[in-house]
């Protein structure tokens, strides 16, 4: 447990730095581009997210699973070389057509050719982004947490600095942000490859590739379904509301990065340790998973509470006045991502049992529910309705994952702990409606209690 928490803390610090830069970048972007252009940025990001989900073919999940299953170092090197080469060639072939027809894509999705350059840069960044992502997975598999954090931080700094300079000194507009992404990845990718160079050899194995695809491809429909209930709401907002609503929702999602960075740090640290623990001792792994779930719930609950106490005032200070409606969509998304964090444990049984086909059925079902909720709620509540639909989708997802995983790898959950957490979540959310003075006093009281009990809390974690 302590090894996991150590790695999680390193990843969390790295993500705080990296996504903190991204957070402040969004603030700068809102001062350089219009709310409508912010909506276009969010809309294109949704399309890029879908393309990334499709092109990776579940290879990141397969790589993590097979890397630890193979005990022989030579076989791990063959695995890495085969996978990287295949994905790079696959991306180049598949992306050629959309890059050539970026103008047509701009008109197809936005009824204008004005954003063709933004589409071009966004699509051109995908091969670089995929290689960076897989390099990160290789670093995680080797538990090179510090290199992982440093390279991500440098990438974020170069990306955001380039984008802001381009926004200020050129007329590229939204395209500047995506060109900044390309510059950032080109700058850091050689460093990533140098850090994992020992994993590459002059040998490929198509038998291994077949096994990887057999394990990873079932994640594809599940990943597409994930995209539906995490990103399709912006597509539906654009068609059923306005680009301005998409702009507000995009900022709300960016603010939700506070919780996302925790989820990301946990996922990056947890996955290798979870598989390793399972391979070494299944019964001890069960105890570890249940304890870790309690930590996840506590962390998510604390972040939601902090946002409910001070979030409105912070938004009022740092954003232009037209973004005042961001707070409640942000709160609902924070809660939703809090539910998503628990998937790290609730879906463990499915992954470890290699029954990845269940991911297809479950996520497709939740995606359909999400679309239905968006269809009902967006015309009435705009971006708030989309946020609520996303929150419910993540709750439903983790509940169904848990029920199925229990059939494959049973865990003795502490349901009393979970029920108390739900009660405290409701209190934290409704506290956001209180007067600011009352919220500040309540926040100070809670922090005081936590500080007074810090030794007991640390002991409980240990």
C-alpha positions, 0 to 999 in steps of 0.5 A: 500500500505504501509503495502505491501511495508513494507512486500516487503522490509522485504522479499527483505532484506531477499532475498538479504541476502539469494540469495546473499549467493546463488550468491556467492556460484555459484562463489565458485562452478565455482572454484571447478567444471568444466564448464561441471559439472556446466552444469550437476548441472544446468541440474539436477536442471531443473529435480528437479524443474520439480519434485517439480512443479509436486509434489506440485499439486498447493497446495501452491496457494490453501493454500493461497487462502483458508486460508483467505477465512476461517474466523474461526481459527479452520477451518484454523488449519484443513486446514493446518493439512490436507494439510501438512499430505497429501503432506508429504505422497504423496511425500514419496510414489511417490519418492520411485521409482526414489530414488531407481533407481537413477543410471538408471536416471543418465544413462538415462539423461546423458549417464553415471552412474557417477552422480547417487549419485547427482541424489540420493541426489537431489531427496531425498531433495524433501520431505524436500524442499516441507515441507519447502516451505509449512511452508514458506507459512504458515508463509506468511499467518500469516504475520510472515515476520521476521521469514520467512526471518531468517529461509531462511537465516539460511537455505542458510548459512548452505546449502552453507557452507556444500556444499563448505566444501564437495566440498573441502574435499571430492570427491563427486563433484556435489553431494556435492551441493545437499547433502548440500541442505539436510543438510540445510533443516534438520537443519532448518525444526524443527524451521519452524514447531515450529513457526507454531505449533499453526496451527496443530491439531489432525483433518483432513478433506477430504472435505477440501482436495477435495476443495484444490485439485480442486482449486490447481490441475488446476495450475499443467499443468500451473506450468508444462508449466511454467517449460517448458519456464523457465527450458526446455531450459537447456534440449534443450541446452544439447541436441542441443548444449553442457554441456558447454553451459548449464554451461554458461546458469546456471551461467546466470540464477544464476546472474538473481537471482538479479531480481528473488529475487525481484520477489520472495520478491514481490510475498511473500508479495503481495499474502496475501495482494492482497487476503485480499484487495479483500475480504475487498473492491473490488473497493479499491483493483482495485486501489491498484493493478494498483498502485502496478503495476507501482511500479513493473515496475519501480523497474524492469526497474531500476535493468535492467539499473544497470546491463546494466551499470556495469554487464560486468565488474563485471562478468570479475572480479569475474568469471573464464575467460571461463564465459565471455560469460555470460553477454548478456544471463544474460541481456535477462533473467533479462528483462524476469524476469522483465516481469514475476514480472508483472504477480503478478498483470496481473494474479490477475483477473484469480486467484481471480475469481477462473477461474484457468483453464485459467492458463492451456490454457495460459501457455501451449500455451506460453510453445509451443511458447517457445519450438518453439523459442528454437528449432529455436534459440539454434542451431544458438545462443546457450545460447543467443538464449535460453535466448531470447526465455525465455524473449519473453515467459515471455512478452507474458505470462503477456500480455495474462494474462492481456487480460484475467484478464480484462474480469474477474476483470477489472483494469484501467491500465496507458498505457502511463506509460507502453509505456514509460517504454518499451522505457526506457527498450530499451535505457537501453539495448542498452546502454550496448554496449557503452564504459565503461567510457560512461556507468559509466558517464551515470550511475552516472548522472541517480543516481544523478537525482534520488537522487535529486528527492528522496523526490518527488519519495517517495511521488509518492510511498506513 
